Amino acid sequence: CKAGSVSFSNTCLRGAARVSPLLLSPKLYPNPVSQEMTVQLPKQSQTDYRIEVYDILGHLISVEQANGIKHRIDVTSLRAGNYYLKVIGAEQDWIMKFIKE
């Protein structure tokens, strides 16, 4: 990174002193989850995200489009266990682990 930039996970951000790292990545709650979870998406100019759910073996379980900052996902049909949620944005992707009770 150049002077005046901050690095988060090998990503350089210019002027990052004004940007909170908490706003740069999605949040997933509650975790563990039994019925419905909420994905709070980054506050960016982009409003459309693709959300994919994978089982622990990497099999794609579901795909949803998210518009806005908060998106709810019904997980009642999933068996108890560990899963991965992938949020795909125009410029960055995130992968988070969650537990279905």
C-alpha positions in Angstrom: 0.0 0.0 0.0 1.1 3.6 -0.6 1.4 6.1 2.2 -2.0 7.2 3.5 -3.6 3.8 2.6 -4.7 1.1 5.0 -4.6 -2.6 4.2 -7.3 -5.1 5.2 -6.8 -8.7 4.0 -4.4 -7.6 1.3 -6.8 -4.9 0.0 -5.6 -1.3 -0.1 -8.0 1.5 0.6 -7.2 5.1 -0.1 -8.5 7.5 2.5 -9.5 4.6 4.8 -9.2 6.8 7.8 -12.7 7.9 7.0 -14.1 4.4 6.4 -15.0 2.0 9.3 -13.9 -1.6 8.6 -17.2 -2.7 10.1 -19.0 -1.1 7.1 -16.8 -3.0 4.5 -18.0 -6.6 5.2 -21.4 -8.2 5.7 -22.7 -9.3 9.1 -24.6 -12.5 9.7 -26.9 -13.0 12.7 -28.1 -14.8 14.7 -25.4 -17.5 14.5 -26.2 -20.2 15.3 -29.6 -19.9 13.6 -32.7 -22.1 13.8 -35.3 -20.5 11.5 -34.3 -17.2 9.9 -31.0 -15.3 9.7 -30.3 -11.8 8.6 -27.5 -10.7 6.4 -26.5 -7.1 6.9 -24.8 -6.0 3.7 -22.0 -3.4 3.3 -23.1 0.2 3.0 -21.9 0.9 -0.5 -23.3 2.4 -3.6 -24.1 -1.1 -4.9 -27.5 -2.3 -3.9 -27.6 -5.8 -5.6 -25.8 -8.8 -4.1 -26.0 -12.5 -4.9 -26.2 -14.7 -1.8 -25.3 -18.4 -2.0 -25.6 -21.0 0.7 -23.3 -24.0 0.6 -23.1 -27.2 2.7 -19.9 -28.2 4.4 -18.9 -30.3 1.4 -19.2 -27.3 -0.9 -22.5 -28.2 -2.6 -24.6 -25.2 -3.6 -27.9 -25.3 -1.6 -29.6 -22.0 -2.5 -29.1 -18.8 -4.4 -30.9 -15.5 -3.7 -30.7 -11.9 -4.9 -30.5 -9.3 -2.2 -31.5 -5.7 -2.6 -30.9 -3.1 0.1 -28.8 -3.3 3.3 -30.6 -6.1 5.1 -31.7 -9.5 3.7 -33.5 -12.3 5.5 -32.9 -15.9 4.7 -35.2 -18.8 5.8 -33.1 -21.8 6.9 -35.9 -24.0 8.3 -35.5 -26.5 5.5 -31.8 -27.0 6.2 -30.6 -29.9 8.3 -28.7 -29.1 11.5 -25.0 -28.6 10.8 -22.3 -26.2 9.4 -22.9 -24.2 6.3 -21.2 -21.4 4.3 -22.8 -18.2 3.1 -21.2 -16.5 0.1 -22.0 -12.8 -0.6 -21.1 -11.8 -4.1 -20.7 -8.1 -4.9 -19.6 -6.3 -8.0 -16.2 -5.6 -6.6 -15.7 -8.1 -3.7 -17.0 -11.5 -2.4 -17.2 -12.6 1.2 -17.6 -16.1 2.7 -19.0 -16.6 6.2 -19.6 -19.8 8.2 -22.9 -20.3 10.0 -24.4 -23.1 12.1 -28.0 -24.3 11.7 -29.4 -25.7 14.9 
